[in-house]
């Protein structure tokens, strides 16, 4: 309390009884108000820094995707994904995902297109979630858009890539986001309406996007690789698969490590806030469960590959780690550490089984993007319905476990199955929406001959035929590609 403040007010209150005491009370109130204002500003700044930093970590994952994709395919097809998601998400996507206009509904957003009419009410006085929220959510949209590139690598027309990237970022992905993550969404656990209005009085729980992000991206990739067909020479005349190994295990490892690093923004960052003890506990728990699930997935696929080939397969271990991360993303906030280990371990089995099935069906997915993201993402969503812990649900979503009669939790934790049923409905709806729409888009592109490159271009490789030259340059003129894309010494 400032002595100058008391002196000034006491002088102004001359003639008033007990003017000094009154001045002390008023100055004390002003001081408390200033302190509260400072604390509120600090809280908003802290949350803004946290969310922006986590969004940057998620964006770093694109370097990981680029390295992983480059290493897992042949050297003549080393391209870096083009980015159209920022513009698409700005113009339409964010509005469809989170826009709440005059007539909000549970299916799709109806405001904030092009961030128009962004008002102070869009920024929470407590959390500060405002402009930075667009940045963080765009990083997730860009991730969902990048995933399909691995499934259609080496033969997709680049024009088709630009078209489907815009379509996913602007419409397909945002609608799924609105269903599950928006406060208005009909499917989400955190729906801002009384519990009796939620699906099965529960709703689907997907913390950081095993379903919203990974299933969406993986199913888009599945539709693409089915429609575009396998690479030339991938299957012999009898339908048996022909090995087409990637050209650089080093790039695969580097990509995996970058993705692992970025996942600490992806999962812990999905808490959005860090300014309370409860939020800090969720963030820390998400980091622990993410780590354990990724490690378990790595060991699961590594051991499966060893039993199959009697050799330690480095790429299999890298795939397994990513599988573990994809699977835990839905429940990183509500699963115990031991459950995270089981999630990653079993996710590895799901991945290997689906990869084997794809080969039987002659589906060519060079990076196994669909088995990893679509099917292991679905497994992660389902797993939450089995082992979500009631106490952790309350911590994350601000529920009062002691005084609330019903809190949805995992079936194997004594739950009544409503959460599990919601998870299953969510999986079915995402599959129908994404796979249906993307199949129609790819079919249309195929009909107008925009989907696949020519046989000559595929033989030369996309880097030479579409992107102006090889990704690798050699000293002294040795190993430079000729006009056909062949390497000659």
C-alpha positions as CSV (number, residue, x, y, z in Angstrom):
1,X,0.0,0.0,0.0
2,X,1.6,3.3,-1.1
3,X,2.0,6.1,1.5
4,X,1.7,8.6,-1.4
5,X,-1.7,7.1,-2.3
6,X,-2.9,7.5,1.3
7,X,-1.6,11.0,1.6
8,X,-3.2,12.1,-1.6
9,X,-6.6,10.6,-0.9
10,X,-6.6,11.9,2.7
11,X,-6.0,15.4,1.4
12,X,-8.9,15.0,-1.1
13,X,-11.2,13.7,1.6
14,X,-10.5,16.7,4.0
15,X,-13.7,17.4,5.9
16,X,-14.8,13.9,5.9
17,X,-14.8,12.0,9.2
18,X,-11.9,9.6,9.5
19,X,-10.5,10.7,6.2
20,X,-7.1,8.9,6.8
21,X,-8.8,5.6,7.6
22,X,-11.0,5.9,4.6
23,X,-8.0,6.7,2.4
24,X,-6.2,3.6,3.7
25,X,-9.2,1.4,2.8
26,X,-9.5,2.8,-0.7
27,X,-5.8,2.5,-1.4
28,X,-5.9,-1.0,-0.2
29,X,-8.7,-1.8,-2.6
30,X,-6.9,-0.2,-5.5
31,X,-3.8,-2.2,-4.6
32,X,-5.7,-5.5,-4.5
33,X,-7.3,-4.7,-7.9
34,X,-3.9,-3.9,-9.4
35,X,-2.4,-7.1,-8.0
36,X,-5.4,-9.1,-9.4
37,X,-5.0,-7.4,-12.8
38,X,-1.2,-8.2,-12.8
39,X,-1.9,-11.9,-11.9
40,X,-4.5,-12.2,-14.6
41,X,-2.1,-10.7,-17.2
42,X,0.6,-13.1,-16.0
43,X,-1.8,-16.1,-16.3
44,X,-2.8,-15.1,-19.9
45,X,0.8,-14.6,-20.9
46,X,1.8,-17.9,-19.4
47,X,-0.9,-19.8,-21.2
48,X,-0.2,-18.0,-24.4
49,X,3.5,-18.9,-24.3
50,X,2.7,-22.5,-23.4
51,X,0.2,-23.0,-26.3
52,X,2.4,-21.2,-28.8
53,X,5.4,-23.2,-27.9
54,X,3.5,-26.5,-28.1
55,X,2.1,-25.4,-31.5
56,X,5.7,-24.8,-32.7
57,X,6.6,-28.3,-31.4
58,X,3.8,-29.8,-33.4
59,X,4.9,-27.9,-36.5
60,X,8.4,-29.4,-36.0
61,X,6.8,-32.7,-36.6
62,X,6.5,-31.8,-40.3
63,X,10.3,-32.0,-40.6
64,X,10.0,-35.5,-39.1
65,X,7.3,-36.4,-41.6
66,X,9.5,-35.1,-44.5
67,X,12.5,-37.1,-43.3
68,X,10.5,-40.2,-42.6
69,X,8.8,-40.1,-46.0
70,X,12.0,-39.4,-47.8
71,X,13.9,-42.3,-46.1
72,X,11.1,-44.8,-46.5
73,X,10.7,-44.4,-50.3
74,X,13.1,-44.7,-53.2
75,X,15.7,-41.9,-53.7
76,X,14.1,-40.8,-57.0
77,X,11.0,-39.7,-55.1
78,X,12.4,-37.6,-52.3
79,X,9.9,-34.6,-52.2
80,X,8.8,-32.3,-49.4
81,X,5.1,-31.9,-48.9
82,X,3.7,-28.6,-50.1
83,X,1.7,-26.6,-47.5
84,X,-1.7,-25.3,-48.4
85,X,-3.3,-26.1,-45.1
86,X,-2.6,-22.7,-43.5
87,X,-4.6,-20.8,-46.1
88,X,-7.4,-23.4,-46.3
89,X,-7.7,-23.5,-42.5
90,X,-7.7,-19.7,-42.3
91,X,-10.4,-19.2,-45.0
92,X,-12.8,-22.0,-44.0
93,X,-11.4,-24.6,-41.7
94,X,-11.2,-22.8,-38.4
95,X,-14.8,-21.5,-38.9
96,X,-16.1,-25.0,-39.6
97,X,-14.3,-26.4,-36.6
98,X,-14.8,-23.8,-33.9
99,X,-17.0,-21.0,-35.2
100,X,-20.0,-20.3,-33.1
101,X,-22.4,-17.9,-34.8
102,X,-26.0,-16.9,-34.3
103,X,-27.4,-20.4,-34.8
104,X,-24.8,-22.9,-33.6
105,X,-25.3,-26.5,-34.2
106,X,-23.6,-29.8,-33.4
107,X,-22.6,-30.8,-36.9
108,X,-20.5,-27.8,-38.3
109,X,-19.3,-24.4,-37.2
110,X,-20.9,-21.3,-38.7
111,X,-18.6,-18.3,-37.9
112,X,-15.1,-17.0,-37.8
113,X,-14.4,-17.7,-41.5
114,X,-11.2,-15.9,-42.5
115,X,-11.1,-14.9,-38.7
116,X,-13.7,-12.3,-39.5
117,X,-15.4,-10.6,-36.6
118,X,-12.8,-11.9,-34.1
119,X,-14.0,-10.0,-31.0
120,X,-12.6,-9.7,-27.5
121,X,-15.3,-12.2,-26.4
122,X,-13.4,-14.8,-28.4
123,X,-10.5,-14.4,-25.9
124,X,-11.0,-15.9,-22.5
125,X,-10.2,-13.5,-19.6
126,X,-9.0,-16.5,-17.6
127,X,-7.1,-18.6,-20.1
128,X,-6.2,-16.1,-22.8
129,X,-7.2,-18.7,-25.4
130,X,-7.5,-16.4,-28.5
131,X,-5.3,-15.8,-31.5
132,X,-2.8,-18.5,-30.4
133,X,-5.6,-21.0,-30.5
134,X,-5.9,-20.6,-34.2
135,X,-2.1,-21.2,-34.5
136,X,-2.2,-24.3,-32.3
137,X,-5.2,-25.8,-34.1
138,X,-3.8,-25.1,-37.5
139,X,-0.7,-27.1,-36.6
140,X,-3.0,-30.1,-35.9
141,X,-4.9,-29.6,-39.2
142,X,-1.6,-29.5,-41.1
143,X,-0.6,-32.8,-39.4
144,X,-3.8,-34.5,-40.5
145,X,-3.3,-33.2,-44.0
146,X,0.3,-34.4,-44.2
147,X,-0.4,-38.0,-43.2
148,X,-2.0,-39.2,-46.6
149,X,1.2,-38.2,-48.5
150,X,3.0,-41.3,-47.3
151,X,0.2,-43.6,-48.4
152,X,0.2,-42.3,-52.0
153,X,3.9,-41.7,-52.4
154,X,5.8,-42.2,-55.7
155,X,2.7,-42.2,-58.0
156,X,0.3,-39.4,-57.1
157,X,-0.1,-36.4,-59.4
158,X,1.1,-33.3,-57.5
159,X,-1.9,-31.3,-58.6
160,X,-4.1,-34.0,-57.0
161,X,-2.0,-33.5,-53.8
162,X,-2.7,-29.8,-53.7
163,X,-6.5,-30.4,-54.3
164,X,-6.9,-33.0,-51.6
165,X,-4.7,-31.0,-49.1
166,X,-7.0,-28.0,-49.4
167,X,-10.2,-30.2,-49.2
168,X,-9.0,-32.0,-46.0
169,X,-7.9,-28.7,-44.3
170,X,-10.9,-26.7,-45.3
171,X,-13.7,-29.1,-44.8
172,X,-13.2,-32.8,-44.0
173,X,-11.0,-32.4,-41.0
174,X,-12.7,-29.3,-39.5
175,X,-16.1,-31.1,-39.4
176,X,-14.6,-34.0,-37.4
177,X,-13.0,-31.4,-35.0
178,X,-16.4,-29.7,-34.5
179,X,-18.1,-33.0,-33.6
180,X,-15.6,-33.9,-31.0
181,X,-13.6,-30.9,-29.8
182,X,-16.0,-28.0,-30.2
183,X,-18.1,-27.1,-27.2
184,X,-21.1,-27.4,-29.6
185,X,-20.2,-30.7,-31.1
186,X,-22.8,-33.6,-30.9
187,X,-20.2,-36.3,-30.3
188,X,-17.7,-34.8,-27.8
189,X,-17.2,-35.7,-24.1
190,X,-16.5,-32.1,-23.2
191,X,-19.7,-30.8,-24.9
192,X,-20.9,-27.6,-23.1
193,X,-24.4,-28.8,-22.4
194,X,-26.0,-30.9,-19.6
195,X,-24.9,-34.5,-19.4
196,X,-28.3,-35.9,-20.5
197,X,-27.8,-34.2,-23.9
198,X,-24.5,-36.1,-24.5
199,X,-24.3,-39.2,-26.6
200,X,-25.2,-42.1,-24.2
201,X,-24.8,-39.5,-21.4
202,X,-21.1,-39.6,-22.0
203,X,-19.7,-38.7,-25.4
204,X,-16.5,-39.6,-27.2
205,X,-13.2,-38.8,-25.4
206,X,-10.2,-38.1,-27.7
207,X,-7.7,-35.9,-25.9
208,X,-5.2,-35.0,-28.7
209,X,-6.6,-36.7,-31.8
210,X,-6.1,-40.5,-32.2
211,X,-9.4,-40.2,-34.0
212,X,-9.7,-36.6,-34.9
213,X,-6.3,-36.2,-36.4
214,X,-4.8,-39.6,-37.1
215,X,-7.9,-41.5,-38.2
216,X,-8.8,-38.6,-40.5
217,X,-5.3,-38.5,-42.1
218,X,-5.0,-42.3,-42.2
219,X,-8.4,-42.9,-43.8
220,X,-7.8,-40.2,-46.3
221,X,-4.5,-42.0,-47.2
222,X,-6.3,-45.3,-47.4
223,X,-8.9,-44.0,-49.8
224,X,-6.0,-42.5,-51.9
225,X,-3.8,-45.5,-52.1
226,X,-6.8,-47.7,-53.1
227,X,-7.9,-45.3,-55.8
228,X,-4.5,-44.6,-57.2
229,X,-3.5,-48.3,-57.2
230,X,-0.1,-49.9,-56.4
231,X,3.3,-48.7,-57.6
232,X,4.6,-50.2,-60.8
233,X,6.3,-53.5,-59.9
234,X,5.0,-53.7,-56.3
235,X,3.2,-57.0,-57.0
236,X,4.3,-59.7,-59.4
237,X,2.1,-61.4,-62.0
238,X,0.8,-63.8,-59.3
239,X,-0.1,-61.0,-56.9
240,X,2.8,-61.6,-54.6
241,X,4.4,-58.5,-53.1
242,X,7.8,-57.4,-54.3
243,X,10.1,-55.7,-51.8
244,X,10.7,-52.0,-52.5
245,X,12.8,-50.9,-49.5
246,X,13.3,-47.3,-48.7
247,X,16.7,-45.8,-49.6
248,X,17.8,-44.4,-46.2
249,X,17.3,-45.9,-42.8
250,X,19.2,-42.9,-41.4
251,X,16.5,-40.5,-42.6
252,X,13.8,-42.8,-41.2
253,X,15.5,-42.7,-37.8
254,X,16.0,-39.0,-37.9
255,X,12.3,-38.5,-38.9
256,X,11.2,-40.7,-36.1
257,X,13.2,-38.8,-33.5
258,X,11.8,-35.5,-34.7
259,X,8.3,-36.9,-34.5
260,X,8.9,-38.2,-31.0
261,X,10.2,-34.8,-30.0
262,X,7.2,-33.0,-31.6
263,X,4.7,-35.4,-29.8
264,X,5.5,-33.7,-26.5
265,X,3.8,-30.6,-28.0
266,X,1.0,-32.7,-29.5
267,X,-0.2,-34.6,-26.4
268,X,0.8,-32.5,-23.4
269,X,0.0,-29.3,-25.3
270,X,-3.6,-30.5,-25.8
271,X,-4.4,-29.6,-22.3
272,X,-4.2,-26.0,-23.7
273,X,-3.6,-24.4,-20.2
274,X,-0.8,-24.7,-17.7
275,X,-1.8,-22.1,-15.0
276,X,-3.2,-24.5,-12.4
277,X,-2.1,-27.5,-10.3
278,X,-4.7,-29.7,-12.0
279,X,-3.6,-28.6,-15.5
280,X,0.0,-29.1,-14.7
281,X,-0.8,-32.7,-13.5
282,X,-2.5,-33.5,-16.7
283,X,0.4,-32.1,-18.8
284,X,2.9,-34.1,-16.8
285,X,0.9,-37.3,-17.0
286,X,0.4,-36.9,-20.8
287,X,4.2,-36.6,-21.2
288,X,4.8,-39.8,-19.2
289,X,2.1,-41.9,-20.9
290,X,3.2,-40.7,-24.3
291,X,6.8,-41.8,-23.6
292,X,5.8,-45.2,-22.3
293,X,3.4,-46.0,-25.1
294,X,5.9,-45.1,-27.8
295,X,8.6,-47.2,-26.1
296,X,6.3,-50.2,-25.8
297,X,5.2,-49.9,-29.4
298,X,8.8,-49.8,-30.5
299,X,9.7,-52.9,-28.6
300,X,6.5,-54.7,-29.7
301,X,7.2,-54.2,-33.5
302,X,10.9,-54.8,-33.1
303,X,10.3,-58.2,-31.4
304,X,7.6,-59.2,-33.9
305,X,9.9,-58.5,-36.8
306,X,12.7,-60.5,-35.1
307,X,10.5,-63.5,-34.7
308,X,9.4,-63.2,-38.3
309,X,12.8,-62.5,-40.0
310,X,15.3,-63.5,-37.3
311,X,16.9,-60.1,-37.5
312,X,16.6,-56.8,-35.6
313,X,14.7,-54.6,-38.0
314,X,15.5,-50.9,-37.3
315,X,12.7,-49.6,-39.5
316,X,10.2,-51.9,-37.7
317,X,11.3,-50.4,-34.4
318,X,10.8,-46.9,-35.7
319,X,7.3,-47.7,-37.0
320,X,6.5,-49.3,-33.7
321,X,7.4,-46.1,-31.7
322,X,5.1,-44.0,-34.0
323,X,2.3,-46.6,-33.6
324,X,2.6,-46.2,-29.8
325,X,2.4,-42.5,-30.0
326,X,-0.6,-42.6,-32.3
327,X,-2.5,-45.0,-30.1
328,X,-1.9,-43.1,-26.8
329,X,-2.9,-39.8,-28.3
330,X,-6.6,-40.3,-27.4
331,X,-6.1,-41.3,-23.8
332,X,-2.7,-39.8,-22.7
333,X,-4.6,-37.7,-20.1
334,X,-6.8,-40.5,-18.5
335,X,-4.6,-43.7,-18.7
336,X,-2.3,-44.9,-16.0
337,X,1.4,-45.5,-16.9
338,X,0.9,-49.3,-17.0
339,X,-2.1,-48.9,-19.2
340,X,0.0,-46.8,-21.6
341,X,2.5,-49.6,-21.9
342,X,-0.3,-52.0,-22.8
343,X,-1.7,-49.5,-25.3
344,X,1.5,-49.2,-27.2
345,X,2.3,-52.9,-27.0
346,X,-1.1,-54.0,-28.4
347,X,-1.0,-51.2,-30.9
348,X,2.1,-52.8,-32.4
349,X,0.2,-56.0,-32.9
350,X,-2.7,-54.2,-34.6
351,X,-0.2,-52.4,-36.9
352,X,1.5,-55.6,-38.0
353,X,-1.8,-57.4,-38.6
354,X,-3.2,-54.7,-40.8
355,X,0.0,-54.4,-42.8
356,X,-0.2,-58.1,-43.5
357,X,-3.8,-57.8,-44.5
358,X,-3.0,-54.9,-46.9
359,X,-0.4,-57.1,-48.7
360,X,-3.0,-59.8,-49.1
361,X,-5.5,-57.3,-50.6
362,X,-2.7,-55.8,-52.8
363,X,-3.0,-52.4,-51.2
364,X,0.2,-50.5,-51.6
365,X,0.9,-48.0,-48.8
366,X,4.7,-47.3,-48.9
367,X,4.9,-45.8,-45.4
368,X,2.1,-47.9,-43.9
369,X,0.4,-44.7,-43.1
370,X,-3.1,-46.1,-43.1
371,X,-2.3,-49.1,-40.8
372,X,-0.5,-46.8,-38.5
373,X,-2.7,-43.7,-38.3
374,X,-6.2,-45.0,-39.3
375,X,-6.3,-48.4,-37.6
376,X,-3.9,-47.8,-34.6
377,X,-5.7,-44.4,-34.2
378,X,-9.0,-46.3,-34.0
379,X,-7.4,-48.7,-31.5
380,X,-6.3,-45.8,-29.3
381,X,-9.8,-44.4,-29.3
382,X,-11.3,-47.8,-28.4
383,X,-8.7,-48.4,-25.7
384,X,-9.9,-45.3,-23.8
385,X,-13.3,-46.9,-23.5
386,X,-11.6,-49.8,-21.7
387,X,-9.2,-48.2,-19.3
388,X,-10.0,-44.5,-18.7
389,X,-9.5,-43.9,-15.0
390,X,-12.4,-42.0,-13.3
391,X,-10.1,-39.9,-11.1
392,X,-8.1,-38.7,-14.1
393,X,-11.3,-37.9,-16.0
394,X,-12.3,-35.6,-13.2
395,X,-8.9,-33.9,-13.0
396,X,-8.9,-33.2,-16.8
397,X,-12.4,-32.1,-17.3
398,X,-13.1,-30.3,-14.0
399,X,-15.6,-32.8,-12.7
400,X,-16.3,-33.2,-9.0
401,X,-15.7,-36.9,-8.4
402,X,-16.8,-36.7,-4.8
403,X,-20.2,-35.0,-5.4
404,X,-21.1,-36.1,-8.9
405,X,-23.1,-39.3,-9.2
406,X,-22.1,-40.3,-12.7
407,X,-18.6,-39.9,-14.3
408,X,-18.1,-42.0,-17.4
409,X,-15.0,-44.1,-17.2
410,X,-13.4,-47.2,-18.7
411,X,-15.3,-50.5,-18.9
412,X,-12.5,-52.4,-17.2
413,X,-12.4,-49.8,-14.4
414,X,-16.0,-50.5,-13.4
415,X,-17.6,-48.3,-16.1
416,X,-21.1,-49.2,-17.4
417,X,-20.0,-49.3,-21.1
418,X,-21.4,-45.9,-22.1
419,X,-18.0,-44.4,-22.7
420,X,-16.9,-47.4,-24.7
421,X,-20.1,-47.3,-26.8
422,X,-19.4,-43.6,-27.4
423,X,-15.9,-44.4,-28.5
424,X,-17.2,-47.1,-31.0
425,X,-19.8,-44.7,-32.4
426,X,-17.1,-42.1,-32.9
427,X,-14.8,-44.5,-34.7
428,X,-17.7,-45.5,-37.1
429,X,-18.7,-42.0,-37.8
430,X,-15.2,-40.8,-38.5
431,X,-14.6,-43.8,-40.8
432,X,-17.8,-43.1,-42.8
433,X,-17.3,-39.4,-43.1
434,X,-13.6,-39.3,-44.0
435,X,-13.4,-42.5,-46.1
436,X,-16.6,-41.7,-47.9
437,X,-15.8,-38.1,-48.8
438,X,-12.2,-38.8,-49.7
439,X,-13.1,-41.8,-51.9
440,X,-15.5,-39.5,-53.8
441,X,-12.8,-36.9,-54.3
442,X,-10.2,-39.3,-55.5
443,X,-12.7,-41.0,-57.8
444,X,-13.5,-37.6,-59.3
445,X,-9.8,-36.9,-59.8
446,X,-9.3,-40.3,-61.4
447,X,-12.2,-39.7,-63.7
448,X,-10.6,-36.5,-65.1
449,X,-7.1,-38.1,-65.2
450,X,-5.6,-35.9,-62.5
451,X,-5.0,-38.6,-60.0
452,X,-1.9,-40.5,-61.1
453,X,1.2,-39.6,-63.0
454,X,2.1,-41.4,-66.3
455,X,4.2,-44.6,-66.3
456,X,7.1,-42.7,-67.8
457,X,7.1,-40.2,-65.0
458,X,6.8,-42.9,-62.4
459,X,9.7,-44.7,-63.8
460,X,11.8,-41.6,-63.8
461,X,10.7,-40.6,-60.3
462,X,8.7,-37.6,-59.2
463,X,11.8,-35.5,-58.3
464,X,13.1,-35.5,-61.8
465,X,9.8,-35.6,-63.7
466,X,7.8,-33.1,-61.6
467,X,10.2,-31.2,-59.4
468,X,13.1,-30.1,-61.5
469,X,15.8,-32.6,-60.6
470,X,17.0,-35.1,-58.1
471,X,17.0,-34.5,-54.4
472,X,20.6,-35.6,-54.3
473,X,23.5,-33.9,-56.1
474,X,26.9,-35.6,-56.5
475,X,30.3,-34.1,-56.7
476,X,32.4,-33.9,-59.9
477,X,29.4,-34.6,-62.1
478,X,29.2,-38.3,-61.1
479,X,25.8,-39.8,-60.5
480,X,23.8,-37.0,-62.0
481,X,20.5,-38.0,-63.5
482,X,20.1,-37.8,-67.2
483,X,17.0,-36.6,-68.9
484,X,15.2,-39.9,-68.3
485,X,16.0,-39.8,-64.6
486,X,18.5,-42.7,-64.8
487,X,21.6,-42.5,-62.8
488,X,24.8,-43.0,-64.7
489,X,28.4,-43.1,-63.6
